[in-house]
């Protein structure tokens, strides 16, 4: 299996300003696999240490931050003779030993010759529990589920992927139907590594769905195991309610749909926990199109999305036949899946901050808006080949934006300041805008 994160790790390895690296991401997105794969391919030796339920490592880091003593302890624990010039040190589930997390500062300052990568599924939660964090002394890599591009690579569709990378519009249009078929398949399989691997190996969609349901069960078990007892019920309520919220025409999150009479303040901690775990994305509303967008976001109005489109389908109970062949049930829900897909691609393929816009009267809504360079780019999402985009046109008239995107199942086309990007190309939006092709 190939992950684009390997390319980022290669840049980190060769950087003159390399610091200890922390990989962030939800449980089961492939952090451990990526670290071990990178170590095996690009280092002579790999010293792997897992801090989960590891009292020896807790004791090792409890005493002091003598780097020579710590390195000696890591050598013994991993069974690897650690040499700075050819060994990758992997510290997995590092949040379980807070002082190990703090030690990254001293590795950066006093022992930067060592190559260290760390990860933790609940790292975001740990950081917000007042654990001392080495601010400015570490590099970061965010790992998400497989993007659609990575999915094509996993399926062996390298030539189709190459067309997308090159934005070869004429050839892409020739294979438009093929791309649409693969995109529908991705809607079902999603990007969780275990689900992707199952499909690649056996082409069994029923087994894929079983894996997705097991992942969803594992996340709920994590709630009980790691979250404070007082907020566990609220975490579950929020988590299970996301498909219902996304199925609405107006997808702004409404607490009253979680529980009658619910108020935001009751769920703030639970929502933060889900976000810190990397299980949900929060997309805030902006009320205008000024730069920077982040200065104009409304934290009280937002939409919530899951980390993966396949998991949304599993939570919603959409079966393969419904999705791949299409029927009334899918027609009602495909807008939610498509919007979830687009948000995931923006998170997985770009470094953009994403918001959404509504008019003050609430009569118009643009699904997403982001800032690329100095340009604010609104993005209207269409699940089918319907090219009507009334809200987007209202936005264009109000703010006179020069670059406006509609993404749909239709082919690439440009109409003055409005361009239609096929859904399977949306991960390329940064490249398209920056090269001024749109």
C-alpha positions in Angstrom: 0.0 0.0 0.0 1.3 3.5 -0.9 0.7 6.6 1.2 1.6 10.1 0.1 2.8 10.7 3.6 5.9 8.8 2.7 6.9 11.7 0.4 6.5 14.2 3.3 8.6 12.0 5.6 11.4 11.9 3.0 11.4 15.7 2.9 11.6 15.7 6.7 14.5 13.2 6.8 16.5 15.3 4.4 15.7 18.7 5.9 18.5 20.8 7.3 16.1 22.1 9.9 14.7 18.7 11.0 13.1 18.4 14.4 11.5 15.4 16.1 8.3 14.7 14.2 4.8 14.1 15.5 2.3 12.3 13.3 -1.3 13.3 14.2 -4.4 11.5 13.2 -7.4 9.4 14.3 -7.0 5.8 15.4 -6.8 3.3 12.6 -5.7 5.8 9.8 -2.3 4.0 9.5 0.1 6.0 11.6 2.0 3.0 12.9 2.2 1.3 9.5 3.5 4.5 7.9 6.2 5.0 10.5 7.4 1.4 10.2 7.2 1.4 6.4 9.2 4.6 6.3 11.8 3.2 8.7 12.1 -0.1 6.8 12.6 1.6 3.4 14.8 4.6 4.2 16.9 3.6 7.3 19.3 0.8 8.0 17.7 0.2 11.3 14.4 1.0 13.0 13.9 1.1 16.8 10.2 0.8 17.6 8.9 1.5 21.1 5.2 1.4 22.0 4.3 3.4 25.1 0.8 1.9 25.5 0.6 0.2 29.0 4.4 0.3 29.2 5.5 0.9 32.7 9.2 0.5 31.9 9.1 3.5 29.6 7.1 5.5 32.1 10.0 4.9 34.6 12.7 5.7 32.0 11.3 9.2 31.3 10.3 9.9 34.9 13.8 10.5 36.3 15.3 13.3 34.2 16.1 14.2 30.6 19.6 12.9 30.4 19.7 12.1 26.7 22.5 9.5 27.0 20.6 7.6 29.6 17.3 7.8 27.7 19.0 6.6 24.4 20.5 3.7 26.4 17.0 2.8 27.7 15.5 2.9 24.2 18.2 0.7 22.9 17.4 -1.9 25.6 13.7 -1.7 25.1 13.8 -1.9 21.3 16.6 -4.4 21.1 18.2 -2.2 18.4 21.7 -0.6 18.7 20.6 3.0 18.0 23.1 5.0 15.9 22.1 8.5 14.9 23.3 8.3 11.3 21.3 5.3 10.3 18.5 4.5 12.8 14.9 5.8 12.9 13.5 5.9 16.4 9.7 5.4 16.6 7.8 6.4 19.7 4.3 5.1 19.3 1.3 6.2 21.5 3.6 8.7 23.1 0.8 10.5 24.9 0.6 7.6 27.3 3.9 8.9 28.9 3.6 12.7 29.1 7.3 13.2 30.0 8.3 11.3 26.9 6.3 13.9 24.9 8.1 16.6 26.8 11.5 15.0 26.1 11.1 15.8 22.4 12.1 19.4 23.3 15.4 18.1 24.7 16.0 15.8 21.7 15.5 18.9 19.5 17.9 21.1 21.6 20.5 18.6 22.8 20.4 15.5 20.6 19.1 16.6 17.2 21.4 14.1 15.5 18.8 11.4 16.2 15.9 10.9 13.8 12.7 10.6 15.9 9.1 10.1 14.8 6.3 9.8 17.3 2.5 9.4 17.1 -0.5 9.0 19.3 -4.2 8.4 18.5 -5.3 10.5 21.4 -2.5 13.0 21.2 -4.9 16.0 20.6 -6.8 15.1 23.8 -3.6 14.7 25.8 -2.4 18.1 24.7 -5.6 19.8 25.9 -5.3 18.1 29.3 -2.5 20.4 30.4 0.3 18.0 29.4 3.5 19.9 28.9 4.0 20.2 25.1 7.3 21.1 23.3 5.9 24.1 21.4 8.2 25.1 18.6 10.5 22.1 19.1 8.7 19.6 16.9 7.5 19.2 13.3 4.0 17.9 12.5 2.5 15.6 9.9 -1.3 15.1 9.8 -2.3 11.7 8.5 -5.9 11.1 7.3 -7.6 8.2 5.6 -6.7 7.4 1.9 -7.7 10.2 -0.4 -9.4 9.3 -3.7 -6.0 9.8 -5.4 -4.4 7.3 -3.0 -7.3 5.0 -3.5 -6.7 4.9 -7.3 -3.0 4.1 -6.6 -4.0 1.2 -4.3 -6.3 -0.2 -7.0 -3.5 -0.2 -9.5 -5.0 2.6 -11.6 -1.7 4.5 -11.9 -2.3 5.7 -15.4 -5.7 7.2 -14.5 -4.0 8.8 -11.5 -1.3 10.2 -13.7 -3.9 12.0 -15.8 -5.3 13.6 -12.7 -1.9 14.7 -11.5 -1.2 16.3 -14.8 -4.7 17.8 -15.1 -4.8 16.4 -18.6 -8.3 17.6 -19.3 -8.8 16.2 -22.8 -7.7 12.6 -21.8 -9.6 12.9 -18.5 -12.8 13.6 -20.4 -12.3 10.5 -22.5 -12.3 8.4 -19.4 -15.0 10.4 -17.6 -17.3 7.4 -17.1 -14.5 5.3 -15.7 -13.6 8.0 -13.2 -17.3 8.3 -12.1 -17.5 4.5 -11.5 -14.4 4.5 -9.4 -15.6 7.5 -7.5 -18.9 5.8 -6.6 -16.8 2.8 -5.4 -14.7 5.1 -3.3 -17.9 6.6 -1.7 -18.6 3.0 -0.5 -15.1 1.8 0.5 -13.9 5.1 1.7 -10.3 5.6 2.8 -9.8 3.7 6.1 -6.7 1.6 5.4 -8.1 -1.7 6.6 -11.2 -1.3 4.4 -9.1 -0.3 1.4 -6.8 -3.2 1.8 -9.7 -5.7 2.1 -11.2 -4.4 -1.1 -7.9 -4.4 -3.0 -7.1 -8.0 -1.9 -10.6 -9.6 -2.2 -13.0 -7.2 -3.9 -15.5 -8.1 -1.3 -17.8 -5.2 -0.5 -19.7 -7.1 2.2 -16.4 -7.6 4.1 -15.5 -4.0 3.6 -18.7 -3.0 5.3 -18.1 -5.4 8.2 -14.7 -3.8 8.7 -16.2 -0.3 8.7 -18.8 -1.3 11.3 -16.0 -2.8 13.5 -14.1 0.5 13.2 -17.2 2.4 14.3 -17.6 0.0 17.3 -14.0 0.5 18.2 -14.3 4.2 18.2 -17.3 4.0 20.6 -15.3 1.7 22.8 -12.6 4.4 22.9 -15.2 6.8 24.2 -15.8 4.6 27.2 -12.1 3.8 27.7 -10.5 7.2 27.4 -13.1 10.0 27.8 -14.2 11.4 31.2 -17.3 9.5 32.5 -19.3 12.7 32.7 -19.2 13.4 28.9 -19.3 9.8 27.5 -23.1 9.9 26.8 -22.9 13.3 25.2 -20.0 12.2 22.9 -22.1 9.2 21.8 -25.1 11.4 21.1 -23.1 13.8 19.0 -21.3 11.1 17.1 -24.4 9.1 16.3 -26.3 12.2 15.3 -23.9 13.4 12.5 -25.6 11.4 9.7 -29.0 12.9 10.7 -27.5 16.4 10.6 -25.9 15.9 7.2 -29.1 14.5 5.7 -30.9 17.9 6.3 -31.1 20.4 3.5 -29.6 23.0 5.8 -26.7 21.2 7.3 -25.9 23.6 10.1 -25.5 21.6 13.2 -28.5 21.9 15.5 -28.2 20.7 19.1 -32.0 20.4 19.3 -31.8 17.4 17.0 -29.3 15.7 19.3 -31.7 15.9 22.2 -34.8 18.0 22.6 -34.0 21.2 24.5 -30.2 20.7 24.2 -27.9 23.7 24.4 -24.4 24.2 23.0 -22.7 24.7 26.4 -23.8 21.2 27.4 -21.9 19.6 24.5 -18.8 21.8 24.2 -16.5 19.5 26.0 -17.8 16.4 24.2 -17.5 18.1 20.8 -13.9 19.2 21.6 -13.1 15.6 22.5 -14.3 14.3 19.1 -12.4 17.0 17.2 -9.2 16.4 19.2 -9.4 12.7 18.4 -9.5 13.5 14.7 -12.9 11.8 14.4 -14.8 14.8 13.2 -14.2 18.0 11.2 -15.9 21.2 12.3 -16.5 23.7 9.4 -17.5 27.1 10.7 -19.7 29.7 8.9 -18.4 33.0 7.6 -20.7 35.9 6.9 -18.7 37.6 4.2 -15.9 37.2 1.7 -13.2 39.4 3.1 -9.5 38.3 3.6 -8.6 36.5 5.8 -11.6 34.3 6.1 -10.5 33.0 9.5 -11.1 36.4 11.0 -14.8 36.4 10.0 -15.9 32.9 11.2 -18.9 32.4 13.4 -18.0 29.8 16.0 -21.7 29.4 16.9 -22.7 28.3 13.4 -21.0 25.2 12.0 -21.3 21.9 10.2 -19.9 18.6 11.4 -18.4 15.9 9.1 -16.9 12.5 9.8 -13.3 11.7 9.1 -14.2 9.4 6.2 -17.0 9.1 3.6 -17.1 5.3 3.8 -17.7 5.5 7.5 -20.6 7.9 6.9 -22.2 5.4 4.5 -21.7 2.6 7.1 -23.3 4.7 9.9 -26.2 5.5 7.6 -26.8 1.9 6.5 -26.4 2.5 2.8 -25.6 -0.9 1.1 -23.5 -1.4 -2.0 -26.4 -2.0 -4.4 -28.1 1.2 -3.3 -24.9 3.2 -3.8 -23.4 1.7 -6.9 -26.7 1.2 -8.9 -28.6 4.1 -7.4 -32.2 4.1 -6.2 -34.6 6.4 -4.3 -32.8 5.9 -1.0 -29.4 7.0 -2.4 -31.0 9.9 -4.3 -32.2 11.3 -1.0 -28.8 10.9 0.7 -26.2 11.3 -2.1 -25.9 15.0 -1.4 -24.7 14.3 2.1 -22.2 11.7 0.9 -20.9 14.0 -1.8 -20.5 16.9 0.5 -18.7 14.7 3.0 -16.5 13.4 0.2 -15.5 16.9 -1.0 -14.7 18.1 2.5 -12.5 15.0 3.1 -10.6 15.6 -0.2 -10.0 19.2 0.8 -8.6 18.0 4.1 -6.6 15.1 2.6 -5.2 16.7 -0.5 -4.6 20.3 0.5 -3.5 22.4 3.5 -6.5 24.8 3.1 -8.7 26.1 5.9 -12.3 25.4 5.0 -15.5 27.4 5.9 -19.0 27.7 4.6 -21.1 30.7 3.8 -24.8 31.6 4.2 -26.6 34.8 3.4 -27.8 36.9 6.4 -31.4 35.9 5.6 -30.5 32.2 5.3 -32.0 31.9 1.8 -28.6 31.0 0.2 -25.8 28.8 1.2 -22.4 28.0 -0.4 -21.2 24.6 0.7 -17.6 25.6 1.2 -15.4 28.6 0.9 -11.6 28.6 1.2 -8.7 31.0 0.6 -6.1 30.1 -2.0 -3.3 32.6 -2.1 -5.1 36.0 -2.0 -8.3 34.7 -3.5 -11.4 33.5 -1.7 -12.8 30.6 -3.6 -16.4 29.5 -3.1 -17.2 25.9 -3.8 -20.7 24.7 -4.6 -21.1 20.9 -4.4 -23.5 19.1 -6.7 -24.1 15.3 -6.3 -25.2 14.7 -9.9 -24.7 16.4 -13.3 -27.1 19.2 -12.4 -25.2 22.4 -13.1 -27.7 24.8 -11.5 -25.9 26.7 -8.7 -28.2 29.5 -7.6 -26.6 30.1 -4.3 -23.1 30.3 -5.9 -24.3 32.8 -8.5 -25.9 34.9 -5.7 -22.5 34.9 -3.9 -20.7 35.9 -7.1 -23.0 38.8 -7.6 -22.7 40.0 -4.0 -18.9 39.7 -3.7 -17.7 39.9 -7.3 -15.3 37.0 -6.8 -13.1 36.2 -9.8 -12.7 32.4 -9.1 -15.8 30.4 -8.4 -16.0 26.6 -8.3 -18.9 24.2 -8.9 -18.0 20.6 -8.4 -20.2 17.9 -9.8 -20.4 14.6 -11.8 -20.2 16.6 -15.0 -17.1 17.1 -17.0 -14.7 20.0 -16.7 -16.0 23.2 -18.2 -15.4 26.9 -17.8 -18.0 29.7 -18.0 -16.4 33.1 -17.6 -15.7 33.3 -13.8 -17.5 30.0 -13.0 -15.8 26.7 -13.6 -17.1 23.1 -13.1 -14.5 20.8 -11.7 -15.5 17.1 -11.8 -15.8 15.6 -8.3 -12.9 13.2 -8.9 -10.6 16.2 -9.6 -11.5 18.3 -6.6 -8.3 17.3 -4.7 -6.4 19.3 -7.4 -8.2 22.6 -6.6 -5.1 24.3 -5.2 -3.0 23.4 -8.2 -5.7 24.5 -10.7 -6.2 27.9 -9.0 -2.5 28.6 -8.5 -1.6 27.8 -12.1 -4.5 30.1 -13.1 -6.1 27.5 -15.2 -9.3 28.7 -13.6 
